[in-house]
């Protein structure tokens, strides 16, 4: 250590400055690596979800065209659209319900306090990724018993308990909790995440295509967004 106090202080400041520079360089390097890692993870997640839409769905119709056609038909007869799903599937359907309302449809998520009765002019869109849930099965049965039309979204169209209640089936060929038990390592998208992510992407495509069919421009869609926020 330099015995002269003024030089000693200067040397200490210089040492601290060098440390800060080294730390800054190291931090920037770590940030770059972290950024690359996050980008790679995001890309892989998007790739896994996008791959669902390149899988064949025969003998079932392509889900995008099926949903657009069914919803356009409901709109043409001034019918209502009801939506229901459980858990994370339900969250995707709630988001879809909101956008259908923005497109001008009478859209309702089942069990909301203002949900009207279903009639013969109406459509219930329900999701049961693994094939069936007791509540989804029951609601589809109730809808059919009241002459409502039922569109079921599922990844298990052959074995699902809910299929028997559906008028039409939209096959989303993604992993759910019905077939995730064989994973040998920790997956990036566990349980039903691929199916749920595919629902979100599918619904965004439906909203875009349906908006074209209905002739809805961005200003009209935006005008229906709530201002109670």
LOZA-27370 format. One record per residue (C-alpha): x, y, z; residue in one letter. Coordinates in steps of 0.25 Angstrom, whole numbers, padded with zeros to 4 digits, always signed. Example, Ala and Ser with C-alpha at 12.3 -4.5 7.8 and 13.67 -1.06 7.14 Angstrom:
LOZA-27370
+0049-0018+0031A/+0055-0004+0029S/
***
This chain:
LOZA-27370
+0000+0000+0000X/+0005+0014-0003X/+0010+0021+0009X/+0005+0035+0004X/-0009+0037+0008X/-0013+0045-0004X/-0007+0034-0014X/-0013+0023-0005X/-0027+0029-0007X/-0025+0030-0022X/-0020+0016-0023X/-0032+0011-0015X/-0042+0018-0024X/-0034+0013-0036X/-0036-0001-0031X/-0050+0000-0028X/-0052+0006-0042X/-0045-0006-0049X/-0054-0015-0040X/-0067-0008-0045X/-0062-0009-0060X/-0059-0024-0058X/-0073-0026-0051X/-0080-0018-0062X/-0073-0026-0073X/-0077-0039-0066X/-0091-0035-0064X/-0093-0031-0078X/-0088-0044-0082X/-0097-0051-0073X/-0108-0043-0078X/-0105-0047-0092X/-0105-0061-0089X/-0118-0060-0081X/-0125-0053-0092X/-0120-0064-0102X/-0125-0074-0092X/-0139-0067-0091X/-0140-0065-0106X/-0137-0080-0108X/-0147-0084-0098X/-0158-0075-0104X/-0155-0080-0118X/-0156-0095-0114X/-0169-0092-0107X/-0175-0085-0119X/-0169-0096-0128X/-0176-0107-0120X/-0189-0100-0120X/-0188-0096-0135X/-0185-0111-0139X/-0199-0115-0134X/-0205-0108-0146X/-0198-0116-0156X/-0203-0129-0151X/-0214-0136-0158X/-0228-0136-0152X/-0236-0145-0161X/-0246-0150-0161X/-0250-0137-0153X/-0250-0124-0159X/-0239-0114-0157X/-0242-0107-0144X/-0240-0093-0150X/-0250-0094-0161X/-0260-0101-0153X/-0260-0091-0142X/-0261-0079-0152X/-0272-0086-0160X/-0280-0089-0147X/-0278-0075-0141X/-0282-0069-0154X/-0294-0077-0155X/-0299-0073-0141X/-0296-0059-0144X/-0305-0060-0157X/-0317-0065-0149X/-0315-0055-0137X/-0312-0067-0128X/-0303-0066-0115X/-0290-0073-0112X/-0287-0079-0099X/-0273-0084-0095X/-0268-0093-0084X/-0256-0100-0079X/-0249-0103-0066X/-0235-0099-0061X/-0226-0093-0071X/-0234-0097-0082X/-0245-0089-0076X/-0236-0077-0076X/-0233-0078-0091X/-0248-0079-0093X/-0251-0067-0085X/-0241-0059-0093X/-0248-0064-0106X/-0262-0060-0100X/-0257-0046-0098X/-0252-0045-0113X/-0265-0051-0118X/-0272-0040-0111X/-0263-0029-0117X/-0267-0035-0130X/-0281-0032-0127X/-0286-0046-0124X/-0295-0049-0112X/-0284-0057-0104X/-0285-0062-0090X/-0277-0071-0081X/-0285-0081-0074X/-0287-0078-0059X/-0286-0063-0060X/-0297-0057-0053X/-0303-0051-0066X/-0303-0064-0074X/-0316-0065-0081X/-0323-0079-0084X/-0318-0086-0097X/-0328-0089-0108X/-0328-0095-0122X/-0322-0083-0128X/-0310-0084-0119X/-0296-0090-0119X/-0288-0096-0107X/-0273-0097-0109X/-0267-0105-0098X/-0253-0111-0096X/-0249-0124-0090X/-0235-0126-0094X/-0233-0140-0088X/-0246-0144-0093X/-0256-0141-0082X/-0259-0134-0069X/-0271-0137-0060X/-0275-0122-0061X/-0273-0121-0076X/-0280-0134-0079X/-0292-0129-0071X/-0293-0116-0077X/-0292-0121-0091X/-0303-0131-0088X/-0312-0119-0083X/-0309-0111-0095X/-0313-0123-0104X/-0326-0125-0096X/-0330-0111-0098X/-0327-0112-0113X/-0314-0104-0113X/-0303-0108-0122X/-0290-0113-0116X/-0276-0111-0122X/-0266-0119-0114X/-0251-0116-0114X/-0243-0128-0109X/-0229-0135-0111X/-0236-0148-0109X/-0248-0149-0120X/-0248-0164-0120X/-0249-0168-0105X/-0254-0155-0098X/-0266-0156-0090X/-0271-0143-0095X/-0271-0146-0109X/-0284-0153-0109X/-0291-0140-0105X/-0285-0132-0117X/-0291-0128-0130X/-0277-0125-0136X/-0263-0128-0131X/-0251-0119-0132X/-0239-0128-0131X/-0227-0121-0125X/-0216-0131-0126X/-0208-0127-0114X/-0202-0133-0101X/-0211-0132-0089X/-0211-0139-0076X/-0217-0151-0082X/-0204-0154-0089X/-0193-0147-0081X/-0189-0158-0071X/-0178-0164-0080X/-0169-0152-0080X/-0155-0157-0077X/-0150-0143-0073X/-0155-0130-0068X/-0163-0124-0080X/-0162-0109-0084X/-0178-0110-0085X/-0183-0119-0075X/-0197-0126-0073X/-0207-0119-0082X/-0199-0106-0086X/-0197-0110-0100X/-0212-0112-0102X/-0215-0099-0094X/-0205-0091-0102X/-0211-0097-0115X/-0225-0092-0111X/-0220-0078-0109X/-0213-0078-0123X/-0225-0084-0129X/-0235-0074-0123X/-0226-0063-0128X/-0227-0068-0142X/-0242-0070-0141X/-0244-0056-0137X/-0236-0051-0148X/-0243-0059-0159X/-0257-0057-0153X/-0255-0042-0153X/-0252-0043-0168X/-0265-0051-0170X/-0273-0042-0161X/-0268-0029-0167X/-0263-0024-0154X/-0253-0013-0155X/-0243-0009-0144X/-0250+0003-0140X/-0263-0005-0138X/-0256-0015-0130X/-0249-0005-0121X/-0262+0002-0119X/-0268-0010-0111X/-0256-0010-0101X/-0260-0007-0087X/-0257+0007-0082X/-0259+0003-0067X/-0244+0001-0064X/
***
